[in-house]
Amino acid sequence: MRLENRQRVLLDLRWARIKGGFDPPRYLQRLKRKLKAQAELEPGLGPWNQAGKAALKKLNNKGLSAAGFCWQDKNNPAQGPGAVVFSHQSQRAALFFFHAPKGDNQSADWSDVLASYHDQSGLDWQDWAVFDFKAKLPGAFGLKRHSLRPGHYQLLFERSRAWLVLETLGPASVILQDADIASWARSFYRGGKDKPRLNFDPREFKFRGGPACEWDQKTWGLFGPGLPDWLPARIGQRLTRIWWPQNGHKLLVVRAGGAAPLDLEQFETVCEQYEAL
């Protein structure tokens, strides 16, 4: 797809569905070889780095994988910054070729467009109702395993490079009779096979009419909550929220993580829609 105004071309955009894994930097090396007869392509944003660095960081913070490059057509004056962005949720990659006027590397308009990218193709949500859980989850997640213990139910969902855990614990009035919710969380999630290690204070607030706390952390060696801490792996992100809904009898817990986890907006939607029947 090409976008242009009356004066010039602004953007060439391509996209495709990818089977299997996808590594943007490695893809750029293949693209460089493929286009060598038509264009010069170099990984890194070159003179556009200052404007593009924040845009790439924002995309990566959304759970997307993004890498920048700069390019120049060998047959005409076309040149500019570019980026490849991959969504692990939908398995789609988008390739951006921004056209910059010659000598113009100060404009940040293109980086605002890049930062606003949001993959809509994998945002179907599915309703879950099992045991005493009722939840709405992104469609790419599938149930991996469950645990049913007296007073503590858990469901583990997974998709490519991400996991999501839903829990209920109760009765809440007994659990919190001698401690506030943050103190209890620090004690209960003190570490272990599938528990994050808390070395800081959870943030307390009100959520859905009752007390709540949450925390986030980066962890080494953890693709998901069922793997041992010593297993070498790339760094991952975890986000956890616990709350006692108004008029509810159980604590509800949502934990998400992985190398490409839910973004904050999706995490908030899961928490808003999660209920214990």
N, C-alpha and C positions, 0 to 999 in steps of 0.2 A: 504494500500500500504506500502511495506517495502523497504527502501533504505539501502544498505550495500556495503562495499568494501571487499577486500579479507581478511581483518583481523577481522572485526566485523560488527555488525548491527549499523547503524547510526541513523535511524529514522523509527518509525511506524506512519503512517498518516491515519486518517479516516475522512470521511466527510459525511454529510447528509443534506437533505433539512428539514427545521423545519417549522411546522405549528403554527401560532400564535406567541406570544411573547417568548423571550428567555433571560434568565439571567445567564451569565457565572458562577458567584460564586455559585448560587443555583444549577446549573447543576453539578458543581464539588462535591457538597455534595451528590447528588444522585449517581454520578459515584463512589464516595468513598464507598458507601454502596453496590453498584452493584459488585465492584471488590474486596471486602474485603477478599474473599477466595483465590484470586490469587495474589493480590498486595496491598501494603500499599500506600495510596495516601493522601497527605496533601496539602490543599490550601496554596499558597505562595511558592516562589521559593527556600526557605531555603538557602543553601550555594551557590546557583547560582543566588541569588538576584541581586548582583552587575552587572553582565553581562546582566541579563534579564530585569531589570527595564526599561532601555532605549528602548528596543525592544517593550515592552508592551505599553509604552507611545507613541511610533511612530505609532503603530497600532491603538490605540485609537484616535490619532490625524487625522488619515485617515477616521474617521467616523465609524470604526469597534468597536465592544465590545470585549475586550480580558481580560483574567485572567490567571495567572500562577499557577503551582503546582509542587510538586516534588513527585517522585514515586519510589518504589522499589519492584521488583518481589519477591514473597515469595518462589518460587521454583527454582530460579537460580540467579546468581549475577547481573542480569540486573537492572539498576537503572539510574536515571537522572532527568533533568528538563522536564517540559511539559507545554502546554498551550492549552486553548480552545479559538477559535476566531469565532465571529459571524458577518455576514454581514447583515445589516438590508435591504439593497437594494435587494439582491437576496434571502434572507431568508435561507442562507446556513451556517452551522457551520462546522468548521474544528477542529480536535483534534490531537495535536502533542504529541508524546512520543519520546523525544530525548534520545539516549543511551549514557551515559558518562562512560568512563573507571573508574574503582573503584579508589577513592581518587582524581579524577581530577575534581575540581570545578573552575578552573582558566580559562580554554579555553572559548573564546567568539565566536567560530565559529558557534555554534548552534544558538546564539542570532542573528547573522547576517542573518542566514537563516530565522529565525522567523520574523525579521523586514522586510524582503523583500516580505513577503506574500502579495499577491494582488488578490482579488477575481475577476475572469474574467467572471463568469457565469451570472452576472447581468448587464453587460456593454453595452447591446444593446441600441442604441440611436434612437430616433424617431424625425421626422421632424414635426414642427407645423407651420401652416400658417392660422391665423385667424385675422379678422379685418385688421389692418395694421401691425401686428406682423409677423415676420418670425424668427423661432428659432429652435434649436436642443437641445433636453433634454434627460436625462437618461430615459430609457424605463419604469421604475417603477413609474414615476410621472404621475399623472392624473389631469385633470383640475377640480378644486374644485369650483371656482366661479370667476366672473369677475365684473369689475366696469368700466363704460363708462361715463366720465364726460367731458365737453368741455375742450379740451386741455390736458386731463389727462386720459389715459387708463391704466388699471391694469388687469393682469391675475394672479390668485393664483393657483399653482400646489402643490399637496401633495403626499407623499408616507409615509411608516411607519417611524415615528419619525423624519420626515424632511419636510420642506416646501420650496417653491421657488416662488418668485414674479418677474414678468416682468412688466416694466412700460415704457410708453412714455409720455413725457411732451413737450409742444410746444406752440408757436414757440420758439425755443431756443434763437434766436437773441433778442427777447423781454424779455425773462426770465433773461438773463444774461447781459442786457444792462447797469445795474447799479451795478453789483457785479461779482466777480470771482466765479467759480463753487463751490469752497469749502465754501465760505461765504454764498452763496445761499443755499447749502445743509444744513449747520448748522441751518439756519433760517427755511427752509422748513421742515426738519425732526427734529423738536425741541421736539417732544414727542406727545403722544396721543394714541388712540386705536390701531393703526397699524403702528406707527412710532417709530423707536429707539430713545432713548434719547441721545443726543450728549453732552458729558461733556469733550471732547477732540478735537483736531484738526484733521480733515480728511487729509490724505496724498494726495498731488497733484502730478500729473505726466501726460505724454502724452500717449494716447491710441487711436489706429486706426486713427491717424492723427490729433487728436484734444485734447482739455483740458479734464482732468478726475480727479476724486478723489475717494478714497475708505477708508473704516474703518472697523474694526472688533471689536466685543465686546462680553462678556459673560453676559447673562441676567438671572435673576431669574423670575420664574413665567410665562414663555412664551413658550408654545409648538408651537405656530404659530402666525401669524400677526393679527389674528382676535380675539384672546382671551384677556381678561382684565389683566392688570398687577398684580392685587391682587390675581389672582387664584394661589394657591400653586402648584408648579411643580418643577421638578428637573432642575438644571441649564442647559441652552442651549447656543448655539453659534450662532452669527449672523455675516454675512459678506455682505457688501454693496458696489457696485461700480456704479458710475454715470459718463457718458461721453457724449461729443458732437462730433459725428463722422465728419471727414472732409467731406465737401460738403453735410452734412446732415442738416435737418431743425428742428430736435427734439432732446431733451435730452433722452438718453436711460439709464434705471436703472435696475440692477439685484440685488435682495436681496435674501439671502439664510440663513436658520437657522434650529433650531430644536435640539433635544437631540443627533441625529446622522446625522449631515448635510452633504452636498456635501463635498468631499475633495477639496483641492486647485486646483488640476489638472482638476477636473470636472468643478469646478466653472469657471476656466479660459476658458475652452472649450465652456461653455454656453455663456460667454461674447463675445468670438471671433465670434460665429455663430449667435448672436442676431442682428437683423436688423429691421428697420422701413421702410416699403415699400412706 
